[in-house]
C-alpha cells in the first residue's frame, strides 16, 4: 500500500480543494445577501456556483483515471499529474470568479492532466489485455 501514498495524498488534497470551493460558495451567498437555496441574482454568485459545480463534474473523470493510471503505470506520475490537475482546477476557479474568460488557462491545464491520466490508463489496460 505504501506504493500509493502519494496518490492517496493527492486524493485527499482534491477533497480539501472541493471543500474549500464549497466554503467559497457559502461565503459568496453571505456576501451577496442571496441565501441558499437561491442560486442566481448576482453574477459573482452565479460564477462561484458554476466554478464549484464544474469542478465536481470533473471528479468522476479525474479520480478513477488517476487511480487506474497509478495501478497500471506509475503512482508517482499519477500523483504528479493529479497535483497538476488540482493546480489547474484552482486556477480555473480563481479565474472564473474574477471574469468568465479568465477560466480558460486553468481549464486547459486540468483537462490536459485529466486526459493524460484517462488515456494513459485506458491505453495501458488495453495493451495489457491484448498482450497479457
Secondary structure in CASP SS format (residue, H / E / C, confidence):
PFRMAT SS
TARGET T0000
AUTHOR 0000-0000-0000
METHOD secondary structure of the structure
MODEL  1
X C 1.00
X H 1.00
X H 1.00
X H 1.00
X H 1.00
X H 1.00
X H 1.00
X H 1.00
X H 1.00
X H 1.00
X H 1.00
X H 1.00
X H 1.00
X H 1.00
X H 1.00
X H 1.00
X H 1.00
X H 1.00
X H 1.00
X H 1.00
X H 1.00
X H 1.00
X H 1.00
X H 1.00
X H 1.00
X H 1.00
X H 1.00
X H 1.00
X H 1.00
X H 1.00
X H 1.00
X H 1.00
X C 1.00
X C 1.00
X C 1.00
X C 1.00
X C 1.00
X C 1.00
X C 1.00
X C 1.00
X C 1.00
X C 1.00
X H 1.00
X H 1.00
X H 1.00
X H 1.00
X H 1.00
X H 1.00
X H 1.00
X H 1.00
X H 1.00
X H 1.00
X H 1.00
X H 1.00
X H 1.00
X H 1.00
X H 1.00
X H 1.00
X H 1.00
X H 1.00
X H 1.00
X H 1.00
X H 1.00
X H 1.00
X H 1.00
X H 1.00
X H 1.00
X H 1.00
X H 1.00
X H 1.00
X H 1.00
X H 1.00
X C 1.00
X C 1.00
X H 1.00
X H 1.00
X H 1.00
X H 1.00
X H 1.00
X H 1.00
X H 1.00
X H 1.00
X H 1.00
X H 1.00
X H 1.00
X H 1.00
X H 1.00
X H 1.00
X H 1.00
X H 1.00
X H 1.00
X H 1.00
X H 1.00
X H 1.00
X H 1.00
X H 1.00
X H 1.00
X H 1.00
X C 1.00
X H 1.00
X H 1.00
X H 1.00
X H 1.00
X H 1.00
X H 1.00
X H 1.00
X H 1.00
X H 1.00
X H 1.00
X H 1.00
X H 1.00
X H 1.00
X H 1.00
X H 1.00
X H 1.00
X H 1.00
X H 1.00
X H 1.00
X H 1.00
X H 1.00
X H 1.00
X H 1.00
X H 1.00
X H 1.00
X H 1.00
X H 1.00
X H 1.00
X H 1.00
X H 1.00
X H 1.00
X H 1.00
X C 1.00
END
